[in-house]
């Protein structure tokens, strides 16, 4: 007998033959009825304010702008404020490449000690101040982890109230290889419980929140 | 891991109690954890409802475990992952080692996983001649120290910053420039970054196995899991079969409980779902993903009175709130898992004969059950182990004889009252104020804490006197 057979038959011997899958699925879904009873309220009325409040509490800095066209200026502002060079890694997404980057030097690919990178979030989650990114041809995962400064564009129109709202989309779409919720800059409390930023991932997380879609 | 205990539990506990630096280290971390959890719960009035739901989700999965295992296997396979099954720790080690050797791996990075510790993966990799680099900062510290984790969330919590500085000075090239945590974290970031990018294989655990998507989920605050699993050619996941959840939404419901109970945060900085290897066109990611589903005693727990322990989501709240853990720390327990949850699990993993002291080293104050986010009745389970130990004749003769004598006396009310009338005044002779600091034959108790000084007269004597006065 294989290990698989041994494990499954030991479980069957204890639990019996089991219910029809449809019935199990219905029971599982019922466990999540009335989600509001078991999740936190939003921090503020309106998704952008709720998101911004949560994200700021986690040490994420926020810049709220009106449109995509303002992104290069917002990026330049951030790099300047942190004394960073105009060269930065940029996610190879068409909507970013389409912007006017004169005066700045975005490049594809991320060096092991990349100072800063700019990427695009698929969603923001208001409940927790989390950003959602998915792996794919135009989104290398390492770009969100190698740089010291991670700058993320987030459109207000893509904000979702709660984690469940994102989960519903994840099972509806074909789930990507990596789906990542980023909630604040990388940190650790492993030495005497004292909080230090930038353990392995970015020490700085900056969100550029865009009011109008593209 | 069925590591032989180095010394009897009592000796380990005594050594831990005599270590003042250890006590400072434990207090700093568990005190912080307790305060932060309390604050997180105060800000989440829905916690009790969420907890009842979390418990119901775990019970639902446990009741249909076979169904969910097969569903997960089917969906993970459809995403291109290779699913392996291991009935015990030896099989799990063999599977992981075989994958590493077949890939001719020289360097393996590992993101913290208690299951990996449970199955003895660190030793197995060393035995196979493979360099293993722990990437979680705390695991990095204890790897430099050659130690095992002392806590399931903060594995290096027994080390003070001064001790960490010594380890980094010897283990980092060049050594960190200063001893403050920020400088030391920077040093580890620099040293480990090279390893992340040159590893052949990355090994992680899983906080959840999502049945309907076939994804495994890791949560970290450092970002080391993604740096461990993305650059290497192969990603291996080792996970216990109790980690299943029906869907991503169920994982989130449990995540809300897990993070608040563990660190007092609301979400970990990085919550990542891994569904199979790199897809065609993907910018990065591993070419192969292997998932090892490990039983190692879990299907046995399902069949006996320890089934509720399969609900455990490994948050560590029980140990942070345990009066015993907070005195002796994690290493004294001698198993992979310390604290109350460890005292329930270690007899499953290492056998009751080798670990019967653990269920006995509990005051039954019930705090662990109060804070458990999935309502595991830990004191009840510990009592079940005590009962079994008695039934199987594992308790020493002196204890059996002592309890036998007590039972004889307790079943004879006159004799019992006589004994208390003689005993109470004698005990009171040793007391100062409300407490007894030293008592002959009771050094095991009074060496490390005081005993309450008993009342001058027994309850029965006081009751009678009161009844008489009323008439």
Interface residues (C-beta under 8 A of the other chain):
Chain A: X2 X3 X4 X6 X7 X8 X10 X11 X12 X13 X14 X15 X18 X19 X21 X24 X25 X27 X28 X31 X32 X37 X38 X39 X40 X58 X92 X112 X113 X128 X129 X130 X135 X136 X137 X138 X139 X140 X141 X142 X144 X145 X146 X163 X164 X167 X168 X170 X171 X175 X176 X177 X178 X179 X180 X181 X182 X183 X184 X185 X186 X187 X188 X189 X190 X191 X192 X193 X194 X196 X198 X199 X200 X201 X202
Chain B: X25 X28 X29 X32 X33 X43 X44 X46 X49 X50 X53 X56 X57 X60 X63 X64 X65 X66 X67 X69 X70 X71 X79 X85 X86 X87 X91 X135 X136 X137 X138 X141 X154 X155 X156 X157 X159 X160 X161 X164 X181 X182 X184 X185 X186 X188 X189 X192 X193 X194 X196 X197 X212 X213 X215 X221 X222 X223 X224 X226 X227 X230 X231 X241 X246 X247 X248 X249 X250 X251 X252 X253 X255 X256 X263 X266 X267 X268 X269 X270 X271 X272 X273 X274 X275 X276 X277 X278 X279 X281 X282 X283 X284 X285 X293 X295 X299 X300 X302 X303
